[in-house]
């Protein structure tokens, strides 16, 4: 990447003429606009990333099995240690994105297992807990272990997915502690948790409005976590989770909700919400068409209509987003990606 000052210096040195320099600027600007429109997601640079991931999975699997043959604890410790060591090479030094995701999840999983096993055993030895008590302690230990592992891993490697994994673990701890109080109100908790995660994702997005750095990748994974937490309670409110039949009012409500989700996705320039809600729309419309007996293969018809609409939106995403941004207040539009 060349700065404007370096291009101007090349013009003064006679390496580039004005026309070529201007064409270069316009070309780079066009690439940046295309990149932003396509919601850049840096995961695979080349097939070497896939090659390294396959080798890492084989190594971690072998280490885990060999260690577990001695003791499950040994297998978990060995897996965590191997994940960390591989991360030093392929994440910290070579900055490979796909191996970073796999190795961070492997480390978090191994430490979560250790935390669950440790707290579960402690509950049995110290408090003579029964099966239910041991299960509860194990679940809490796994969540706490995942939180600590995510914090530790983030401090060392700065892997974008680690923030989302740690956030999910924190929500798991809170959910576990509040289960007796929210037993009948869990959709409300999920929605509040989704709002908090969404706000955190937007905060990370605000740090990288051009979406060229790792902050945008962190926001991507947080949006991916927030989407189901937000979408499921909203559609549960419509009655889809308990309905035996889909009525016209429910079908229309689902379509209106999906339209609002699409508008929100356009405004923030993220597609995760639409993807999470797609399954509910397909189920609702196909069930309603099937009940109405308009056509025998209702799911295929629904999939055809929805896929056509989504592909059309994908082709005209940028013009649609410009139209949505014009409808927003200026103070809000300034805080969203350009």
DASUL-V517329 format. One record per pair of residues at least 24 apart in sequence whose C-alpha atoms are under 10 Angstrom apart, sorted by the first residue. I is the first residue (numbers start at 0). J is the second residue. Records with the same first field share a line. If there is no record, write none. Layout:
I=J / J
This chain:
0=27
1=27
31=209 / 210 / 211
32=209 / 317 / 337
33=317
34=209 / 210 / 211
35=208 / 209 / 210 / 211 / 268 / 317 / 336 / 337
36=268 / 269 / 313 / 315 / 316 / 317 / 318 / 320 / 337
37=268 / 269 / 313 / 316 / 317
38=210 / 215 / 219 / 268 / 269 / 270
39=210 / 211 / 215 / 216 / 219
40=210 / 211 / 215 / 216 / 219
41=95 / 96 / 97 / 211 / 212 / 213 / 215 / 216
42=95 / 96 / 97 / 98 / 99 / 100 / 216
43=95 / 96 / 97 / 98
44=95 / 96 / 97
45=95
47=95 / 97 / 98
48=89 / 95 / 96 / 97 / 98 / 99
49=97 / 98
50=98
51=89 / 95 / 97 / 98
52=89 / 95 / 97 / 98 / 99 / 100 / 101 / 102
53=98 / 101
54=98
55=81 / 82 / 85 / 86 / 89 / 98 / 101 / 102
56=82 / 98 / 101 / 102 / 105
58=82 / 85
59=85 / 102 / 105
63=109
71=112 / 113 / 116
72=109 / 112 / 113 / 116 / 117
73=113
74=109 / 113
75=105 / 106 / 108 / 109 / 110 / 111 / 112 / 113
76=106 / 109 / 110 / 112 / 113
77=109
78=102 / 105 / 106 / 108 / 109 / 110
79=103 / 104 / 105 / 106 / 107 / 108 / 109 / 110 / 111 / 113 / 148
80=106 / 109 / 110
81=105 / 106
82=106 / 107 / 109
83=152 / 155 / 156
86=152 / 155 / 156 / 158
87=155 / 156
90=155 / 156 / 157 / 158
91=155 / 156 / 157 / 158
92=156
94=156 / 157 / 158
95=158
96=158 / 159 / 160
99=156 / 157 / 158 / 159 / 160 / 161
100=158 / 159 / 160 / 161
101=160
102=158
103=148 / 149 / 152 / 153 / 156 / 157 / 158 / 159 / 160 / 161 / 164
104=145 / 148 / 149 / 160 / 161 / 164
106=145 / 148 / 149 / 152
107=141 / 142 / 144 / 145 / 146 / 147 / 148 / 149 / 150 / 151 / 152 / 161 / 164 / 165 / 168
108=141 / 142 / 144 / 145 / 148 / 149
109=141 / 144 / 145 / 148
110=140 / 141 / 142 / 143 / 144 / 145 / 146 / 147 / 148 / 149
111=137 / 138 / 139 / 140 / 141 / 142 / 143 / 144 / 145 / 146 / 147 / 148 / 149 / 168
112=137 / 138 / 140 / 141 / 142 / 144 / 145
113=137 / 140 / 141 / 144 / 145
114=138 / 139 / 140 / 141 / 142 / 143 / 144 / 145 / 147 / 148
115=139 / 140 / 141 / 142 / 143 / 144 / 145
116=140 / 141
117=141 / 144
118=143 / 144
135=175
136=175
138=171 / 172 / 175
139=168 / 171 / 172 / 173 / 174 / 175 / 176
140=172
141=168 / 171 / 172
142=167 / 168 / 169 / 170 / 171 / 172 / 173 / 175
143=168 / 169 / 171 / 172
144=168
145=169 / 171 / 172
146=170 / 171 / 172
157=213 / 214 / 217
158=213 / 216 / 217
159=213 / 214 / 215 / 216 / 217 / 218 / 219 / 220 / 221
160=216 / 217 / 218 / 219 / 220 / 221
161=217 / 220 / 221
162=200 / 217 / 218 / 220 / 221
163=196 / 199 / 200 / 217 / 218 / 219 / 220 / 221 / 222 / 223 / 224 / 225
164=220 / 221 / 224
166=192 / 195 / 196 / 199 / 221 / 224 / 225
167=192 / 196 / 221 / 224 / 225
170=195 / 196
185=232
186=228 / 229 / 231 / 232 / 233 / 235 / 236
187=228 / 229 / 232 / 233 / 236
188=228 / 232
189=225 / 227 / 228 / 229 / 230 / 231 / 232 / 233
190=225 / 226 / 227 / 228 / 229 / 230 / 231 / 232 / 233
191=228 / 229 / 232
192=225 / 228 / 229
193=221 / 222 / 224 / 225 / 226 / 227 / 228 / 229 / 230 / 231 / 232
194=225 / 226 / 228 / 229
195=225 / 228 / 229
196=221 / 222 / 223 / 224 / 225 / 226 / 228 / 229
197=221 / 222 / 223 / 224 / 225 / 226 / 228 / 229
198=222 / 225
199=225
200=224 / 225
201=267 / 334 / 335 / 336
202=334
204=267 / 334 / 335 / 336
205=334 / 335 / 336
207=336
208=333 / 334 / 335 / 336 / 337
209=336 / 337
210=336 / 337
218=269
219=269 / 270 / 271
220=271
221=271
222=269 / 270 / 271 / 272
223=269 / 270 / 271 / 272 / 274 / 275
224=271 / 272 / 275
225=271 / 272 / 275
226=270 / 271 / 272 / 273 / 274 / 275 / 276
227=271 / 272 / 273 / 274 / 275 / 276
228=272 / 275
229=272 / 275 / 276
230=256 / 257 / 260 / 272 / 273 / 274 / 275 / 276 / 277 / 279
231=275 / 276 / 279
233=276
234=276 / 279 / 280
235=279
239=279 / 282 / 283
240=279
243=286
244=283 / 286 / 287 / 290
245=282 / 283 / 284 / 285 / 286 / 287 / 288 / 289 / 290 / 291
246=283 / 284 / 286 / 287 / 290 / 291
247=283 / 284 / 287 / 288 / 291
249=283 / 284 / 287
250=280 / 282 / 283 / 284 / 285 / 286 / 287 / 288
251=283 / 284
253=279 / 280 / 281 / 283 / 284
254=279 / 280 / 283 / 284
256=280
261=309 / 312
262=319 / 320 / 323 / 324
263=320 / 323
264=320
265=312 / 316 / 317 / 319 / 320 / 321 / 322 / 323 / 324
266=319 / 320 / 321 / 322 / 323 / 324 / 325 / 326 / 327 / 331 / 332 / 335 / 336 / 337
267=320 / 324 / 332 / 334 / 335 / 336 / 337
268=316 / 317 / 320 / 335 / 336 / 337
269=336
270=313
273=309
277=302 / 305 / 306 / 309
280=305
281=305
